Amino acid sequence: MSKESGSQQQHPSRYESQKRRDWNTFLQYLKNQRPPIPISLSNSTQVISFLRYLDQFGKTKVHLLPCVFFGQPDPPAPCACPLKQAWGSLDALIGRLRAAFDEHASSPENNPFTDAAIRFS
């Protein structure tokens, strides 16, 4: 085995690192529910709840209809409108979690990340 291929095995790709981080975050979220939810019982309801939870940590400003800056891509001043996750970020997250579920769960055919409620949320 060459030195180069050995180092690739020790350092996962950026995608694999993100997927592992996202999977661990989702598992922790389920564990923190009252009562805790085992991954085998997770469904689209928990996935949507998890995505809503993550939405509060977004960085994309979403101007609400009554905002004076509504419709302006670069407002001249700050406003109280919320920050949300960008759609592309959520789509990528769901893709990574779908793949992680298939890798780690005992029944990939019950993958809640493939549910129609998630694809059209």
C-alpha positions, 0 to 999 in steps of 0.5 A: 500500500502506498503512503498516499492511499494510507493517508486517504483511509485515515482522513475521510473526505469532506462529504464523509465527515459532514455525513458523519457529523450530520448523522451524529447530530440527528442521533443526538436530537432523537436521544434528547426527545422525551421520551428518547426515540430509537432510530428504528422508530424514527419517521418523517415527523421526527425528520421534519421536527429536526429540520425545523430545529436546525432552521433556527441556526441558519444564515440566510435572511428571510424578509417577512412581508411587512418588512420595509426591505422585503424583496430587496436582495441587499438591504441598506440596514439591519432588520428583525427578520429571521435567519433560516437555512438555505434550501440548498443546504437543507437539500444537501443535509437530507441527502447526506442523512439519507445515505447515512441512514442506509449505511447505519440503520438495520432496515434501509427500506424504512428510511424516513429521509426518503419519505414523500413528506420530506421531499416536498417539505 
